Amino acid sequence: MLDVAEPYDCMNCPLLDCRGLRPLDETQRAYMNTIKQGEKLFERGDTILREDDEVQHLNTVLEGVLIRYRSLEDGRRQIVNFMFPGDLVGLQGAFDEPSSHSVEALISSRLCVFRRDEFVNLIKQNPRLGFDVTWLAAKEETALESHIVSLGQRSAKERVVFLAVWLLDRAIATGLAHDNNVLDIPVTQSQIADMLGLSLVHTNRTIRALDREGLVQWGTREICVPDMEKAADFADFERSDRGTRPYI
């Protein structure tokens, strides 16, 4: 983890250019500048937040992708979500609760750091921002519901396709995806298995079958979904075309 020597000014936030994010107005950005403490850089595999830690800051993902997970005492873990630019990290700490999960950088990432103790004032002085934080929490719950449905009801193929389309959908909205629905992201088969509740052998067989069928091409360094509509229909995934997401 490294502190950024020259952090972005909130008035020129790089998230303003993300087509899937709703930009803050000038007054909101000016306020965020008053509580911003800086930015931090993380490399792949760096731990950003540990389970049971007392959270001291709120963080917004400016660049990169993170993994959110919970661990068992014997070392097994369940990946519960992936976090993209615009997502808020450490929200539970705003309510004086220790973190219930850990967060790790999947790729090199840049996070904006805000003072946790300013959270109440943020809601008082900027009700719209307070509403946006609530919206983000609700959207996170909706995403978790979808992943729970995958674990409980979807077949192995449907689980892998749903995850791939979900990742590409978020990446397209935040400017991380390339043309032809390609996302450069090193998600290992072990991480896929940790997310989807599959054995490593079953995960490998499923990925190979989906590649043969042309639904998902999942390599060691990238994901490609040749036909997003076809894949979304296969996995019963509803794409995010209903407006933009807020961010803080």
C-alpha positions in Angstrom: 0.0 0.0 0.0 1.3 3.4 -1.0 0.0 6.9 -0.3 -0.6 8.9 -3.6 1.7 11.9 -3.6 -0.6 13.9 -5.8 -4.2 12.8 -5.3 -7.0 13.9 -7.6 -9.0 17.0 -6.6 -12.7 16.0 -6.2 -13.6 18.8 -8.7 -11.8 16.7 -11.3 -12.6 13.3 -10.1 -11.8 10.6 -12.7 -15.1 8.9 -12.1 -16.8 11.8 -13.8 -16.0 10.1 -17.1 -17.6 6.8 -16.3 -20.7 6.4 -18.3 -22.3 4.1 -15.8 -21.9 6.5 -12.9 -23.9 9.6 -12.1 -21.6 12.5 -11.6 -21.7 14.5 -8.4 -22.7 18.2 -8.9 -20.2 20.9 -8.2 -21.4 21.6 -4.7 -21.2 17.9 -3.7 -17.7 17.6 -5.1 -16.6 20.7 -3.2 -18.0 19.2 0.0 -16.2 15.9 -0.6 -13.0 17.8 -1.0 -13.3 19.1 2.5 -13.4 15.6 4.1 -11.1 13.8 1.7 -7.8 12.6 3.4 -6.0 11.4 0.4 -5.6 8.4 -1.9 -3.9 5.0 -1.6 -2.5 2.6 -4.1 -2.7 -1.2 -3.8 -1.1 -4.0 -5.8 -2.8 -7.3 -6.7 -3.1 -9.4 -3.6 -2.8 -6.5 -1.1 -5.3 -6.6 1.8 -7.3 -3.4 2.0 -9.6 -4.4 4.9 -9.5 -7.3 7.3 -12.4 -9.1 8.8 -13.1 -7.9 12.4 -11.0 -4.8 11.9 -12.2 -1.5 13.4 -12.8 0.6 10.3 -11.2 4.0 10.4 -12.0 5.3 6.9 -14.5 5.1 4.1 -13.0 4.5 0.7 -14.3 4.9 -2.9 -12.7 2.8 -5.6 -11.2 5.1 -8.2 -9.4 2.5 -10.3 -9.1 -1.2 -10.3 -11.2 -4.2 -9.0 -11.4 -5.6 -5.5 -12.6 -8.9 -4.0 -14.8 -8.9 -0.9 -14.8 -12.2 1.0 -15.3 -14.0 4.4 -13.1 -16.7 5.8 -13.6 -19.7 8.0 -11.1 -20.7 10.7 -9.7 -23.5 8.6 -8.7 -21.1 5.8 -11.6 -21.8 3.5 -13.2 -18.6 2.1 -16.3 -17.5 0.4 -16.0 -14.6 -2.1 -19.2 -12.7 -1.8 -18.7 -9.9 -4.3 -16.4 -8.0 -6.6 -16.0 -4.2 -6.3 -15.6 -1.8 -9.2 -14.8 1.9 -9.6 -17.5 4.0 -7.8 -18.1 1.3 -5.1 -17.8 2.2 -1.4 -15.5 0.3 0.9 -15.9 0.3 4.7 -19.5 1.4 5.0 -20.0 -0.7 8.1 -17.4 1.3 9.9 -19.5 4.4 9.4 -22.0 2.8 11.9 -19.3 1.9 14.5 -19.3 -1.8 13.6 -16.2 -3.8 12.9 -15.8 -5.2 9.4 -17.7 -8.5 8.8 -15.5 -9.2 5.7 -12.1 -8.8 4.2 -11.3 -6.8 1.0 -8.4 -7.6 -1.3 -7.1 -6.0 -4.5 -7.7 -8.3 -7.5 -5.7 -5.9 -9.7 -3.7 -2.7 -9.1 -6.2 -0.3 -7.5 -6.5 3.2 -6.4 -8.8 4.2 -3.5 -10.0 7.6 -2.3 -9.9 7.9 1.5 -12.5 9.9 3.5 -12.8 10.6 7.2 -15.2 8.1 8.8 -16.2 10.6 11.6 -17.6 12.9 9.0 -20.3 10.5 7.9 -23.0 11.9 10.1 -22.2 15.5 8.9 -22.3 14.3 5.4 -25.9 13.1 5.8 -26.9 16.3 7.6 -25.3 18.7 5.2 -25.9 16.7 2.0 -29.1 14.7 2.2 -28.8 13.7 -1.4 -25.4 12.2 -0.7 -26.9 10.4 2.3 -29.6 9.0 0.1 -26.9 7.8 -2.4 -25.0 6.0 0.3 -28.3 4.2 1.3 -28.9 3.4 -2.4 -25.4 1.9 -2.7 -26.0 -0.3 0.4 -29.3 -1.4 -1.1 -27.7 -2.2 -4.4 -25.1 -4.2 -2.7 -27.8 -6.3 -1.0 -29.5 -6.8 -4.4 -26.2 -8.1 -5.9 -25.7 -10.5 -2.9 -29.3 -11.8 -3.4 -28.4 -12.6 -7.0 -25.2 -14.5 -6.0 -27.2 -16.4 -3.3 -29.7 -17.5 -6.0 -26.7 -18.7 -8.1 -25.4 -20.7 -5.1 -28.8 -22.3 -4.3 -30.6 -22.7 -7.6 -28.4 -22.2 -10.7 -26.6 -25.0 -12.4 -22.8 -24.9 -12.6 -22.9 -23.5 -16.2 -25.5 -20.9 -15.3 -23.4 -19.8 -12.2 -20.3 -19.3 -14.3 -22.1 -17.5 -17.1 -24.0 -15.3 -14.6 -20.7 -14.3 -12.9 -19.0 -13.6 -16.2 -21.8 -11.4 -17.6 -22.1 -9.6 -14.2 -18.4 -8.8 -14.2 -18.5 -7.6 -17.9 -21.6 -5.6 -17.3 -20.0 -3.7 -14.4 -16.7 -3.4 -16.3 -18.5 -1.9 -19.4 -20.3 0.6 -17.2 -17.1 1.8 -15.5 -14.9 1.9 -18.6 -12.7 -1.2 -17.7 -13.9 -3.4 -20.6 -12.4 -3.5 -24.1 -14.2 -3.8 -27.4 -15.8 -7.1 -28.1 -16.8 -7.6 -24.4 -13.3 -8.4 -23.2 -12.2 -7.7 -19.6 -8.5 -7.9 -18.7 -8.8 -9.4 -15.2 -6.8 -12.3 -13.6 -9.6 -14.2 -11.9 -8.2 -17.7 -11.1 -10.3 -20.8 -11.3 -9.8 -21.2 -7.6 -11.3 -17.7 -7.0 -14.2 -18.7 -9.3 -14.8 -21.8 -7.2 -14.6 -19.7 -4.0 -17.3 -17.4 -5.4 -19.6 -20.1 -6.8 -19.4 -22.9 -4.3 -18.0 -25.4 -6.9 -15.0 -27.7 -6.6 -11.9 -26.8 -8.6 -12.4 -29.8 -10.9 -16.0 -29.0 -11.5 -15.1 -25.3 -12.2 -12.4 -26.4 -14.7 -14.8 -28.7 -16.6 -17.6 -26.1 -16.7 -15.3 -23.4 -18.1 -14.0 -25.7 -20.8 -17.6 -26.7 -21.7 -18.7 -23.0 -21.9 -15.7 -22.2 -24.1 -16.7 -25.0 -26.5 -20.2 -23.7 -26.6 -19.1 -20.2 -27.3 -20.8 -18.7 -24.3 -17.8 -17.6 -22.2 -14.1 -17.7 -22.8 -12.4 -17.5 -19.4 -8.6 -17.4 -19.6 -6.0 -16.8 -16.9 -5.8 -13.1 -17.7 -9.1 -12.1 -19.3 -12.8 -12.9 -19.7 -14.6 -12.6 -23.0 -18.4 -13.0 -23.5 -18.8 -13.0 -27.3 -22.5 -12.5 -27.2 -23.7 -10.6 -24.1 -27.4 -10.9 -24.9 -27.2 -14.6 -25.5 -25.2 -15.2 -22.3 -27.5 -13.0 -20.2 -30.5 -14.9 -21.5 -28.9 -18.2 -20.7 -28.1 -17.2 -17.1 -31.3 -15.1 -16.6 -29.3 -12.0 -16.0 -30.8 -8.5 -16.2 -28.3 -6.0 -17.6 -27.9 -2.7 -16.0 -29.5 -0.4 -18.5 -31.8 1.4 -16.1 -29.8 4.6 -15.5 -26.5 5.3 -13.7 -25.2 4.4 -10.3 -24.3 7.1 -7.7 -20.9 7.3 -6.1 -19.4 9.2 -3.1 
